[in-house]
């Protein structure tokens, strides 16, 4: 599907004019175009990319072929930019959709195989506010990229919520069978987020240098904010990854402490029964000549010794706070 916005002398004049008129409109010096190709057919790709704008064959090949990494290439009369919009859900995790932008002095062409919320939101913004003056296609590009960065916020909220649930589970006796997969999964997602953001941050940093003739100096500060936002997202993901590892270490220490408490209790019980075992083992020997077993009250004496020893051992352990 082809969506077109037409501006003349920075003012909106038309949307979606007949495709056969785009060549004449582009030839006008005071006309600016934004042409969006959303899930286009082969015929639409050929019509717009090859016939109308005559982009370089290598750029067209890169555009129609998905690229795993962002890209920035400058041609004689346009700038070719590849970025990736992100979507996140707990079911599907991170998914990215490639967005290709051809930015010239009086046109912007965007290309994407799947519907993109940032692009549609930008189109709706300008269609609902036709009185807004737009002095260059680089403004369109910035608005789209800014909306793409804002689309990271729901993903960050989901990741932060997942981290909070893990931390709460550690404090409320979450089982190891449940904790380990969630920790590993969240760490994997944080790593994926950083791998998505880092190269795009680098591309945004290049755009902020102000060396590209298709980006006006007026737009550079906005792009600088964009690069800073991407840097913050990357730093936030790194901080959460470290916090996740710290939470996992707390769980291990907590589990070890609980295990030590159990061992200490068992050791204390063993120590309490030590007098009984010693005295009982002594009197349980089957020797013929054990004079102490022939005493009149030997049974009661042994019983008293065992009780006294057990109580004494119990008070001793309590005084040392070992039990």
C-alpha positions as CSV (number, residue, x, y, z in Angstrom):
1,X,0.0,0.0,0.0
2,X,1.2,3.5,-0.9
3,X,0.5,6.5,1.3
4,X,1.6,9.9,0.1
5,X,1.7,13.3,1.8
6,X,2.2,16.3,-0.4
7,X,3.5,19.7,0.9
8,X,3.9,22.8,-1.2
9,X,5.8,25.8,0.3
10,X,6.0,23.9,3.7
11,X,2.1,23.6,3.8
12,X,0.1,20.5,3.5
13,X,-1.9,20.4,0.2
14,X,-2.9,16.8,-0.5
15,X,-2.7,13.2,0.5
16,X,-2.6,10.2,-1.7
17,X,-2.7,11.9,-5.1
18,X,-2.8,9.6,-8.1
19,X,0.5,7.8,-8.4
20,X,1.0,8.9,-12.0
21,X,1.1,12.5,-10.8
22,X,4.0,11.9,-8.3
23,X,6.7,12.3,-10.9
24,X,5.4,15.8,-11.9
25,X,5.0,16.8,-8.3
26,X,8.5,15.7,-7.4
27,X,9.9,17.8,-10.2
28,X,8.4,21.0,-8.7
29,X,11.0,22.9,-6.7
30,X,8.7,24.0,-3.9
31,X,7.1,20.6,-3.4
32,X,8.0,18.1,-0.7
33,X,6.8,14.4,-0.6
34,X,6.5,11.7,2.0
35,X,5.8,8.4,0.3
36,X,5.2,5.4,2.6
37,X,5.3,1.8,1.3
38,X,3.6,-0.5,3.7
39,X,3.7,-4.2,2.8
40,X,4.1,-3.2,-0.9
41,X,3.6,-5.4,-3.9
42,X,6.4,-6.0,-6.4
43,X,4.7,-3.7,-8.8
44,X,4.6,-0.9,-6.2
45,X,8.2,-1.4,-5.3
46,X,9.2,-1.2,-8.9
47,X,7.0,1.9,-9.5
48,X,8.2,3.9,-6.6
49,X,11.8,2.8,-5.9
50,X,12.9,2.2,-9.5
51,X,10.8,4.3,-11.8
52,X,9.8,7.4,-9.7
53,X,12.9,7.9,-7.5
54,X,15.4,5.8,-9.4
55,X,17.3,4.7,-6.3
56,X,20.6,2.9,-6.7
57,X,20.1,-0.9,-7.4
58,X,22.2,-1.8,-4.4
59,X,20.1,0.4,-2.2
60,X,16.9,-1.2,-3.5
61,X,18.3,-4.7,-3.0
62,X,19.2,-3.8,0.6
63,X,15.8,-2.4,1.0
64,X,13.8,-5.4,-0.1
65,X,16.1,-7.8,1.7
66,X,15.8,-7.8,5.5
67,X,19.0,-6.7,7.3
68,X,19.7,-7.8,10.9
69,X,21.7,-4.6,11.6
70,X,21.0,-0.9,11.1
71,X,22.8,0.8,8.2
72,X,23.6,4.3,7.1
73,X,24.7,5.0,3.5
74,X,25.0,8.3,1.7
75,X,24.4,8.6,-2.1
76,X,24.6,11.6,-4.3
77,X,21.1,12.9,-3.8
78,X,19.7,11.0,-0.9
79,X,20.6,9.3,2.4
80,X,19.7,5.6,2.9
81,X,19.0,4.5,6.4
82,X,18.0,1.2,7.9
83,X,16.5,1.0,11.4
84,X,14.5,-1.5,13.4
85,X,11.3,-1.0,15.3
86,X,10.8,-3.2,18.3
87,X,7.8,-4.9,19.7
88,X,7.7,-7.0,23.0
89,X,5.3,-9.3,24.7
90,X,5.8,-12.0,27.3
91,X,4.5,-14.5,24.8
92,X,6.5,-13.6,21.7
93,X,9.4,-11.7,23.5
94,X,11.3,-9.3,21.3
95,X,10.4,-9.0,17.7
96,X,11.8,-6.4,15.3
97,X,10.5,-5.0,12.1
98,X,12.9,-3.3,9.6
99,X,12.2,0.2,8.5
100,X,14.1,1.6,5.4
101,X,14.2,5.4,4.9
102,X,15.4,7.2,1.8
103,X,15.9,10.8,2.8
104,X,16.4,13.5,0.1
105,X,16.3,17.3,0.0
106,X,12.6,17.3,-0.9
107,X,11.4,13.8,-0.2
108,X,11.2,11.0,2.3
109,X,10.4,7.4,1.2
110,X,9.7,4.9,3.9
111,X,9.5,1.1,3.3
112,X,8.4,-1.6,5.6
113,X,7.1,-5.1,5.1
114,X,4.8,-5.1,8.1
115,X,2.5,-2.4,9.5
116,X,4.5,-0.2,11.9
117,X,2.8,1.8,14.7
118,X,5.4,4.6,14.7
119,X,5.0,5.2,11.0
120,X,1.2,5.1,11.2
121,X,1.3,7.4,14.3
122,X,3.4,9.9,12.4
123,X,1.1,9.8,9.3
124,X,-2.0,10.3,11.6
125,X,-0.3,13.2,13.3
126,X,0.3,15.1,10.1
127,X,-3.1,14.2,8.6
128,X,-4.9,15.3,11.7
129,X,-3.0,18.6,11.8
130,X,-2.8,19.7,8.1
131,X,-2.0,23.3,9.2
132,X,1.4,22.3,10.6
133,X,4.2,23.7,8.6
134,X,7.0,21.2,7.7
135,X,10.1,22.7,6.3
136,X,12.0,19.6,5.4
137,X,11.7,15.8,5.1
138,X,14.3,15.4,7.8
139,X,11.5,16.5,10.2
140,X,9.4,13.6,9.1
141,X,12.3,11.2,9.6
142,X,13.0,12.6,13.1
143,X,9.3,12.2,14.1
144,X,9.3,8.6,13.0
145,X,12.6,7.7,14.7
146,X,11.4,9.5,17.9
147,X,8.2,7.4,17.9
148,X,10.2,4.3,17.4
149,X,12.3,5.1,20.5
150,X,9.1,5.8,22.4
151,X,7.9,2.3,21.4
152,X,10.6,0.9,23.6
153,X,8.9,2.1,26.8
154,X,6.2,-0.7,26.9
155,X,9.0,-3.2,26.5
156,X,11.0,-1.6,29.3
157,X,7.9,-1.6,31.5
158,X,7.4,-5.3,30.9
159,X,11.0,-6.1,31.6
160,X,11.0,-4.1,34.8
161,X,7.7,-5.8,35.9
162,X,9.3,-9.2,35.3
163,X,12.4,-8.2,37.3
164,X,10.2,-7.0,40.2
165,X,8.3,-10.3,40.2
166,X,11.5,-12.3,40.3
167,X,12.8,-10.1,43.2
168,X,9.5,-10.6,45.0
169,X,9.6,-14.3,44.4
170,X,13.1,-14.5,45.9
171,X,11.8,-12.9,49.1
172,X,8.7,-15.1,49.2
173,X,10.2,-18.6,48.7
174,X,9.9,-19.0,45.0
175,X,11.0,-22.5,44.0
176,X,14.3,-23.1,42.2
177,X,12.4,-24.9,39.4
178,X,10.5,-21.7,38.7
179,X,13.2,-19.2,39.5
180,X,16.1,-20.5,37.3
181,X,14.2,-20.5,34.0
182,X,12.8,-17.0,34.7
183,X,16.2,-15.6,35.6
184,X,17.8,-17.1,32.5
185,X,14.9,-16.0,30.3
186,X,15.0,-12.4,31.5
187,X,18.7,-12.1,31.2
188,X,18.4,-13.4,27.6
189,X,15.8,-10.7,26.9
190,X,17.9,-8.0,28.4
191,X,20.9,-9.1,26.3
192,X,18.6,-9.1,23.2
193,X,17.5,-5.6,24.0
194,X,21.0,-4.3,24.2
195,X,22.0,-6.0,21.0
196,X,19.0,-4.2,19.3
197,X,19.7,-0.8,20.8
198,X,23.5,-0.6,20.6
199,X,23.9,-0.4,16.8
200,X,21.0,2.0,16.4
201,X,22.5,4.2,19.0
202,X,25.7,4.2,17.0
203,X,23.8,5.2,13.8
204,X,22.0,8.0,15.7
205,X,25.3,9.2,17.0
206,X,26.6,9.5,13.5
207,X,23.6,11.5,12.4
208,X,24.2,14.0,15.3
209,X,27.6,14.9,14.0
210,X,25.9,17.3,11.5
211,X,28.0,16.2,8.6
212,X,25.2,15.0,6.4
213,X,23.8,17.6,4.0
214,X,20.3,16.0,4.0
215,X,19.9,16.8,7.7
216,X,19.5,20.5,8.6
217,X,21.4,21.8,11.7
218,X,18.0,22.6,13.2
219,X,17.3,18.9,13.5
220,X,20.7,17.9,14.9
221,X,19.8,18.7,18.6
222,X,16.6,16.6,18.3
223,X,18.7,13.7,16.9
224,X,21.1,14.2,19.8
225,X,18.3,13.7,22.2
226,X,17.3,10.6,20.3
227,X,20.8,9.2,20.6
228,X,20.8,10.0,24.4
229,X,17.5,8.2,24.8
230,X,18.9,5.1,23.1
231,X,22.0,5.3,25.3
232,X,19.8,5.4,28.4
233,X,17.8,2.4,27.3
234,X,21.1,0.5,26.7
235,X,22.4,1.5,30.1
236,X,19.1,0.7,31.8
237,X,19.2,-2.8,30.3
238,X,22.8,-3.3,31.5
239,X,21.9,-2.1,35.0
240,X,18.9,-4.5,35.2
241,X,21.1,-7.4,34.1
242,X,23.4,-6.7,36.9
243,X,20.5,-6.3,39.4
244,X,19.2,-9.6,38.2
245,X,22.5,-11.3,38.9
246,X,22.6,-9.6,42.4
247,X,19.1,-10.9,43.0
248,X,20.1,-14.4,42.0
249,X,23.1,-14.2,44.4
250,X,20.8,-13.1,47.2
251,X,18.7,-16.2,46.5
252,X,21.7,-18.5,46.6
253,X,22.9,-16.9,49.9
254,X,19.4,-17.1,51.3
255,X,19.2,-20.8,50.3
256,X,22.6,-21.5,51.8
257,X,21.7,-19.7,55.0
258,X,18.5,-21.8,55.3
259,X,20.4,-24.9,54.7
260,X,23.0,-24.0,57.3
261,X,20.1,-23.4,59.8
262,X,18.8,-26.8,59.1
263,X,22.2,-28.4,59.5
264,X,22.7,-26.5,62.8
265,X,19.4,-27.7,64.2
266,X,20.3,-31.3,63.2
267,X,23.7,-30.9,64.8
268,X,22.1,-29.5,67.9
269,X,19.7,-32.4,68.2
270,X,22.6,-34.8,67.8
271,X,24.6,-33.0,70.5
272,X,21.6,-33.1,72.9
273,X,21.3,-36.9,72.5
274,X,25.1,-37.3,73.1
275,X,24.9,-38.0,76.9
276,X,22.1,-40.5,76.3
277,X,24.2,-42.3,73.7
278,X,27.4,-42.3,75.8
279,X,25.7,-43.6,79.0
280,X,23.4,-45.9,77.1
281,X,26.3,-47.3,75.1
282,X,28.4,-47.7,78.3
283,X,25.7,-49.6,80.2
284,X,24.7,-51.5,77.1
285,X,28.1,-53.4,76.9
286,X,27.6,-57.1,77.6
287,X,30.6,-57.8,79.9
288,X,30.3,-60.4,82.6
289,X,32.0,-58.3,85.3
290,X,30.5,-54.8,85.2
291,X,30.2,-54.0,88.9
292,X,28.3,-50.8,88.4
293,X,25.4,-52.7,86.9
294,X,25.1,-54.7,90.1
295,X,24.5,-51.7,92.3
296,X,21.0,-51.5,93.9
297,X,19.9,-48.3,92.1
298,X,22.1,-48.4,89.0
299,X,19.2,-48.1,86.6
300,X,17.9,-44.9,88.3
301,X,21.4,-43.5,88.5
302,X,22.0,-44.1,84.8
303,X,18.6,-42.6,84.0
304,X,19.4,-39.5,86.2
305,X,22.8,-39.1,84.5
306,X,21.2,-39.2,81.0
307,X,18.5,-36.7,81.9
308,X,21.0,-34.3,83.6
309,X,23.4,-34.6,80.7
310,X,20.7,-33.9,78.1
311,X,19.3,-30.9,80.0
312,X,22.9,-29.6,80.6
313,X,23.7,-30.0,76.9
314,X,20.5,-28.2,76.0
315,X,21.3,-25.2,78.2
316,X,24.8,-25.1,76.9
317,X,23.6,-24.9,73.3
318,X,21.1,-22.3,74.1
319,X,23.7,-20.2,75.9
320,X,25.9,-20.3,72.8
321,X,22.9,-19.6,70.6
322,X,23.6,-22.7,68.6
323,X,20.0,-23.9,68.9
